[in-house]
Amino acid sequence: MKTCSMVVLYEPDNKEIENILDYYDSVDKAYILDNSVESRETIVNDVLSKRSGHVKEKVEYIHFHKNIGLCKALNYGMKLAADEGFEWALIMDADSTFNTNVVNVYKDYIRENDCSKIGVLAPVHLHDRNLESKFEGQRDVSWAMTSGCFYNTAVFWKFHGFKEELFVDGLDLDYCYKINGGGVPRSRTCGCPN
């Protein structure tokens, strides 16, 4: 199974770029989509090159020269991913990291189950604004935050991706509404905290 990751940067600090290293080794390719006015490609390459095993061909940096919005940038990345044959795409916010290797949990789940009609695999988001708690196993949910989720690229395009007019806010709610209305489970949340 071919997997990729994508993150949208906007005037990132070094910590946000370093966060890419948290999941970089777990995927076959990383799309770094930059909405900053000035290119951060040199900084991104410097940060990633500090990691042993960094392969420049594994990274595709796309600079938009302005803020085109999260939805439009992610749709662009998901189109690239689908065109290159990636079946699943990890979408991360620039400020997000994992507590566990949830990407391997996702991959194991996909190998052991028929996931062809599942729209998204999602972690349990554990943070101070959320009352979720750890659990074992899986469950279907109607909504999950975008960051840290593994998107099925075929299902993503069947439902026309993210609504670009939303720019930044509400993309996860809108997408969940679309796929749930289309009879696709939003996610099989794995009992693995993010």
Secondary structure as a PSIPRED ss2 file (coil, helix, strand):
# PSIPRED VFORMAT (PSIPRED V4.0)

   1 M C   1.000  0.000  0.000
   2 K C   1.000  0.000  0.000
   3 T E   0.000  0.000  1.000
   4 C E   0.000  0.000  1.000
   5 S E   0.000  0.000  1.000
   6 M E   0.000  0.000  1.000
   7 V E   0.000  0.000  1.000
   8 V E   0.000  0.000  1.000
   9 L E   0.000  0.000  1.000
  10 Y C   1.000  0.000  0.000
  11 E C   1.000  0.000  0.000
  12 P C   1.000  0.000  0.000
  13 D C   1.000  0.000  0.000
  14 N H   0.000  1.000  0.000
  15 K H   0.000  1.000  0.000
  16 E H   0.000  1.000  0.000
  17 I H   0.000  1.000  0.000
  18 E H   0.000  1.000  0.000
  19 N H   0.000  1.000  0.000
  20 I H   0.000  1.000  0.000
  21 L H   0.000  1.000  0.000
  22 D H   0.000  1.000  0.000
  23 Y C   1.000  0.000  0.000
  24 Y H   0.000  1.000  0.000
  25 D H   0.000  1.000  0.000
  26 S H   0.000  1.000  0.000
  27 V C   1.000  0.000  0.000
  28 D C   1.000  0.000  0.000
  29 K E   0.000  0.000  1.000
  30 A E   0.000  0.000  1.000
  31 Y E   0.000  0.000  1.000
  32 I E   0.000  0.000  1.000
  33 L E   0.000  0.000  1.000
  34 D E   0.000  0.000  1.000
  35 N C   1.000  0.000  0.000
  36 S C   1.000  0.000  0.000
  37 V C   1.000  0.000  0.000
  38 E C   1.000  0.000  0.000
  39 S C   1.000  0.000  0.000
  40 R C   1.000  0.000  0.000
  41 E H   0.000  1.000  0.000
  42 T H   0.000  1.000  0.000
  43 I H   0.000  1.000  0.000
  44 V H   0.000  1.000  0.000
  45 N H   0.000  1.000  0.000
  46 D H   0.000  1.000  0.000
  47 V H   0.000  1.000  0.000
  48 L H   0.000  1.000  0.000
  49 S H   0.000  1.000  0.000
  50 K C   1.000  0.000  0.000
  51 R C   1.000  0.000  0.000
  52 S C   1.000  0.000  0.000
  53 G C   1.000  0.000  0.000
  54 H C   1.000  0.000  0.000
  55 V C   1.000  0.000  0.000
  56 K H   0.000  1.000  0.000
  57 E H   0.000  1.000  0.000
  58 K H   0.000  1.000  0.000
  59 V E   0.000  0.000  1.000
  60 E E   0.000  0.000  1.000
  61 Y E   0.000  0.000  1.000
  62 I E   0.000  0.000  1.000
  63 H E   0.000  0.000  1.000
  64 F C   1.000  0.000  0.000
  65 H C   1.000  0.000  0.000
  66 K C   1.000  0.000  0.000
  67 N C   1.000  0.000  0.000
  68 I C   1.000  0.000  0.000
  69 G C   1.000  0.000  0.000
  70 L H   0.000  1.000  0.000
  71 C H   0.000  1.000  0.000
  72 K H   0.000  1.000  0.000
  73 A H   0.000  1.000  0.000
  74 L H   0.000  1.000  0.000
  75 N H   0.000  1.000  0.000
  76 Y H   0.000  1.000  0.000
  77 G H   0.000  1.000  0.000
  78 M H   0.000  1.000  0.000
  79 K H   0.000  1.000  0.000
  80 L H   0.000  1.000  0.000
  81 A H   0.000  1.000  0.000
  82 A H   0.000  1.000  0.000
  83 D H   0.000  1.000  0.000
  84 E C   1.000  0.000  0.000
  85 G C   1.000  0.000  0.000
  86 F C   1.000  0.000  0.000
  87 E C   1.000  0.000  0.000
  88 W E   0.000  0.000  1.000
  89 A E   0.000  0.000  1.000
  90 L E   0.000  0.000  1.000
  91 I E   0.000  0.000  1.000
  92 M E   0.000  0.000  1.000
  93 D E   0.000  0.000  1.000
  94 A C   1.000  0.000  0.000
  95 D C   1.000  0.000  0.000
  96 S C   1.000  0.000  0.000
  97 T C   1.000  0.000  0.000
  98 F C   1.000  0.000  0.000
  99 N C   1.000  0.000  0.000
 100 T C   1.000  0.000  0.000
 101 N C   1.000  0.000  0.000
 102 V H   0.000  1.000  0.000
 103 V H   0.000  1.000  0.000
 104 N H   0.000  1.000  0.000
 105 V H   0.000  1.000  0.000
 106 Y H   0.000  1.000  0.000
 107 K H   0.000  1.000  0.000
 108 D H   0.000  1.000  0.000
 109 Y H   0.000  1.000  0.000
 110 I H   0.000  1.000  0.000
 111 R H   0.000  1.000  0.000
 112 E H   0.000  1.000  0.000
 113 N C   1.000  0.000  0.000
 114 D C   1.000  0.000  0.000
 115 C C   1.000  0.000  0.000
 116 S C   1.000  0.000  0.000
 117 K C   1.000  0.000  0.000
 118 I C   1.000  0.000  0.000
 119 G C   1.000  0.000  0.000
 120 V E   0.000  0.000  1.000
 121 L E   0.000  0.000  1.000
 122 A C   1.000  0.000  0.000
 123 P C   1.000  0.000  0.000
 124 V E   0.000  0.000  1.000
 125 H C   1.000  0.000  0.000
 126 L C   1.000  0.000  0.000
 127 H C   1.000  0.000  0.000
 128 D C   1.000  0.000  0.000
 129 R C   1.000  0.000  0.000
 130 N C   1.000  0.000  0.000
 131 L C   1.000  0.000  0.000
 132 E C   1.000  0.000  0.000
 133 S C   1.000  0.000  0.000
 134 K C   1.000  0.000  0.000
 135 F C   1.000  0.000  0.000
 136 E C   1.000  0.000  0.000
 137 G C   1.000  0.000  0.000
 138 Q E   0.000  0.000  1.000
 139 R E   0.000  0.000  1.000
 140 D E   0.000  0.000  1.000
 141 V E   0.000  0.000  1.000
 142 S C   1.000  0.000  0.000
 143 W C   1.000  0.000  0.000
 144 A C   1.000  0.000  0.000
 145 M C   1.000  0.000  0.000
 146 T C   1.000  0.000  0.000
 147 S C   1.000  0.000  0.000
 148 G C   1.000  0.000  0.000
 149 C E   0.000  0.000  1.000
 150 F E   0.000  0.000  1.000
 151 Y E   0.000  0.000  1.000
 152 N E   0.000  0.000  1.000
 153 T H   0.000  1.000  0.000
 154 A H   0.000  1.000  0.000
 155 V H   0.000  1.000  0.000
 156 F H   0.000  1.000  0.000
 157 W H   0.000  1.000  0.000
 158 K H   0.000  1.000  0.000
 159 F C   1.000  0.000  0.000
 160 H C   1.000  0.000  0.000
 161 G C   1.000  0.000  0.000
 162 F C   1.000  0.000  0.000
 163 K C   1.000  0.000  0.000
 164 E H   0.000  1.000  0.000
 165 E H   0.000  1.000  0.000
 166 L H   0.000  1.000  0.000
 167 F C   1.000  0.000  0.000
 168 V C   1.000  0.000  0.000
 169 D C   1.000  0.000  0.000
 170 G C   1.000  0.000  0.000
 171 L H   0.000  1.000  0.000
 172 D H   0.000  1.000  0.000
 173 L H   0.000  1.000  0.000
 174 D H   0.000  1.000  0.000
 175 Y H   0.000  1.000  0.000
 176 C H   0.000  1.000  0.000
 177 Y H   0.000  1.000  0.000
 178 K H   0.000  1.000  0.000
 179 I H   0.000  1.000  0.000
 180 N H   0.000  1.000  0.000
 181 G H   0.000  1.000  0.000
 182 G C   1.000  0.000  0.000
 183 G C   1.000  0.000  0.000
 184 V C   1.000  0.000  0.000
 185 P C   1.000  0.000  0.000
 186 R C   1.000  0.000  0.000
 187 S E   0.000  0.000  1.000
 188 R E   0.000  0.000  1.000
 189 T E   0.000  0.000  1.000
 190 C E   0.000  0.000  1.000
 191 G C   1.000  0.000  0.000
 192 C C   1.000  0.000  0.000
 193 P E   0.000  0.000  1.000
 194 N C   1.000  0.000  0.000
